[in-house]
Amino acid sequence: MADASFIRQIYDRYPEMVTKGDVDGIVALYAEDASIEDPIGSDPRRGIAAIRAFYEAAAGSIVMKRTGPVRIAGREAATPLVILMGNEGDQKALDVISLMSFDASGKITAMRAYWSFDAMRAATADDLKGASQ
């Protein structure tokens, strides 16, 4: 059931799964007909095959960390994340707002992410704290 506690658990695991490159685990979180719009304004990717391809392209090559609390309203949630990429000593950071919608069984039906490359910045010591791939 997609109650607030369950949704928070998903957002606790999701960044770790992306960082570790657990594509199978990530895809298992999604409903068969789910969609991803990442970033907002890009062509949405629909269905498990498109979602798998999306995560295969990035999971395991970036570090994703939640940077604030998960805010939940019904079966929808939003949280701030930071994405770290690049070589150690020269890492870049990208701040993201992630939104997810869930069905009654707790599967993600939609994920939308607010970010743009023009907001890329040098990673700070706070960004890097506890970040490992």
N, C-alpha and C positions, 0 to 999 in steps of 0.2 A: 504494500500500500504506500502511496506517495504522500506520507505525512511529513511534517516539518523535520522531524528527526531523521527520517530516511533520506530526505533531500540533502540535509547537511552531511550525512555520511557519504553520499555520492560526491559532493564537492570537496570532502576531505580526501577521497581516494583518487579522484579524477586527475589533479595535477601530478600526483605521484606516478600514476599510470602513464601519463603523457611523457614525463621525464624519463621513465624507465623504458619506454618504447613498447609497452604492452598493448599492441594494436588489437589483439583478440579480446582482451579484457575491456578495452574501451568500446569496441564495436558491440559487445554484449550488453552494454548499458543502454543501447538505442533500440527503439521500436523499429520494426521492419520498414515502415513508411516514413521514417523520420527525415528531417531536413537539417542542413547546416548552412548558415549564411555567415561566413567568416572570411573577411570582415563584412559588416553591414554594407550593403550596396553592391557586393559581388554577386555573381550568379549563384543562387542556392544549389546545393548538392542534395539530391533526394535519393533515399533508399540506401540499404546496407552496402551495396557494392561501391557507390559513390562515397559513402562515409568512410569505408575501409581505405579507399584510395587516398582520401584527404589525410587521414592519420598516418598512413604508410609514408607519406611525403615528409612529415615533420616529426612525428613521435620518436623519441630517442635521440634527436639531434638538437633539442632545446631543453632548457630547464624551465618548468612552470611552477610558480609558487602563488598561493593565495595570499593577498596582502591586507585583507580586511574581512569583516564578518559576512556571512551569507544572509541575504535578506530574502524572506519568503513571503509570498502572498498566494494563498491557495496552493495550486500545483505549479506555480512559477517561482523562479528564484533568480537572483542576480548577485554577483560577487566581483570584487576587484581582484585581478591577477597581475603578475608581472611575468613576462617571458624574457629569459636570458639566453643570448646566443653569442657565438663567437669564441675565440680562443682565450684561454686563461690569461689574465693580465690585460686583455683588450676586449672584454665582454661589453655587449650592448644590451640595453634593457628597453622593453616595450610594455607600456602600461595598457591593460585591457580591462574592459567591463564585459563579463560573460553573463549571458542570460540563457536559462534553460527552462523548458516546459516539460512536464511529465504527464503520462497517462495514469489511470487509476491503479495500474499494476506496478508503477514506479519506473517504467521505461522512459527514456528521454524521447520526446516527440519533436523537439526543435531546440537547436542551439544557435544562438546569435552572438556575435562578438563585435564590440565597438573598439576599433583601433585604426591607426593609419601610420604608414612608414615615416611620415614627416614628424612624428612624435618620438622617433627612436632617439635614445640618449645614451650616454656613457653610464654603465652600471655603477651604482654606489656601493659602498661597504655594506650598507643595510640591505641592498638588493642581494648581495652575494652571501650574506650570512646564512649558513645552513644549506646553501645551494650546492648540490653535487649531482653528477650524472651517473 
